[in-house]
Amino acid sequence: GIGVTTYQPLQGGLLCGKYRRDKTPPARSRMAESEWLDNPDEKLFHRLEEFEIEANNSELHPTQYALTWLLNKPGIQSVVLGISSLGQLKELF
């Protein structure tokens, strides 16, 4: 009978499809401004690419795929999105 509210469901933007191997992160993104994402390795980019393939195979944007997956887990009642722009919210619909 316990429900869970999750936070950081998109892992600081990692699961949004905006970070690419050998590309400069978008200005004002968490990867561009945060120390915890300042040195992504090849293993991380490989996992992100696999995740994006799964999202595309489901015909969903990576953001939609991540949230759909999470909200379909038993016990998950809600998520705290942590978006920083209206455009990010619009990606969900």
Contacts in CASP RR format, 6 or more apart in sequence:
PFRMAT RR
TARGET T0000
AUTHOR 0000-0000-0000
METHOD contacts of the structure
MODEL  1
GIGVTTYQPLQGGLLCGKYRRDKTPPARSRMAESEWLDNPDEKLFHRLEE
FEIEANNSELHPTQYALTWLLNKPGIQSVVLGISSLGQLKELF
2 75 0 8 1.000
3 75 0 8 1.000
3 76 0 8 1.000
3 77 0 8 1.000
4 75 0 8 1.000
4 76 0 8 1.000
4 77 0 8 1.000
5 77 0 8 1.000
5 78 0 8 1.000
5 79 0 8 1.000
5 80 0 8 1.000
6 70 0 8 1.000
6 76 0 8 1.000
6 78 0 8 1.000
6 79 0 8 1.000
6 80 0 8 1.000
7 79 0 8 1.000
7 80 0 8 1.000
7 82 0 8 1.000
8 80 0 8 1.000
8 82 0 8 1.000
9 15 0 8 1.000
9 66 0 8 1.000
9 67 0 8 1.000
9 70 0 8 1.000
9 79 0 8 1.000
9 80 0 8 1.000
9 81 0 8 1.000
10 16 0 8 1.000
10 63 0 8 1.000
10 66 0 8 1.000
10 67 0 8 1.000
10 81 0 8 1.000
10 82 0 8 1.000
12 30 0 8 1.000
12 34 0 8 1.000
12 37 0 8 1.000
13 19 0 8 1.000
13 29 0 8 1.000
13 30 0 8 1.000
13 31 0 8 1.000
14 31 0 8 1.000
14 37 0 8 1.000
14 44 0 8 1.000
14 48 0 8 1.000
15 48 0 8 1.000
15 51 0 8 1.000
15 62 0 8 1.000
15 63 0 8 1.000
15 65 0 8 1.000
15 66 0 8 1.000
16 62 0 8 1.000
16 63 0 8 1.000
16 66 0 8 1.000
16 88 0 8 1.000
16 91 0 8 1.000
17 48 0 8 1.000
17 52 0 8 1.000
17 62 0 8 1.000
17 63 0 8 1.000
18 25 0 8 1.000
18 26 0 8 1.000
18 29 0 8 1.000
19 25 0 8 1.000
19 29 0 8 1.000
19 31 0 8 1.000
19 40 0 8 1.000
19 45 0 8 1.000
19 48 0 8 1.000
20 45 0 8 1.000
21 42 0 8 1.000
21 45 0 8 1.000
21 49 0 8 1.000
24 32 0 8 1.000
25 31 0 8 1.000
25 32 0 8 1.000
25 37 0 8 1.000
26 32 0 8 1.000
28 84 0 8 1.000
30 37 0 8 1.000
31 37 0 8 1.000
31 38 0 8 1.000
31 40 0 8 1.000
51 62 0 8 1.000
51 65 0 8 1.000
51 66 0 8 1.000
52 62 0 8 1.000
54 65 0 8 1.000
55 61 0 8 1.000
55 62 0 8 1.000
55 64 0 8 1.000
55 65 0 8 1.000
55 66 0 8 1.000
58 65 0 8 1.000
58 68 0 8 1.000
60 68 0 8 1.000
61 91 0 8 1.000
63 88 0 8 1.000
63 91 0 8 1.000
63 92 0 8 1.000
64 91 0 8 1.000
64 92 0 8 1.000
67 79 0 8 1.000
67 81 0 8 1.000
67 92 0 8 1.000
70 76 0 8 1.000
70 79 0 8 1.000
71 79 0 8 1.000
81 88 0 8 1.000
81 89 0 8 1.000
83 89 0 8 1.000
END
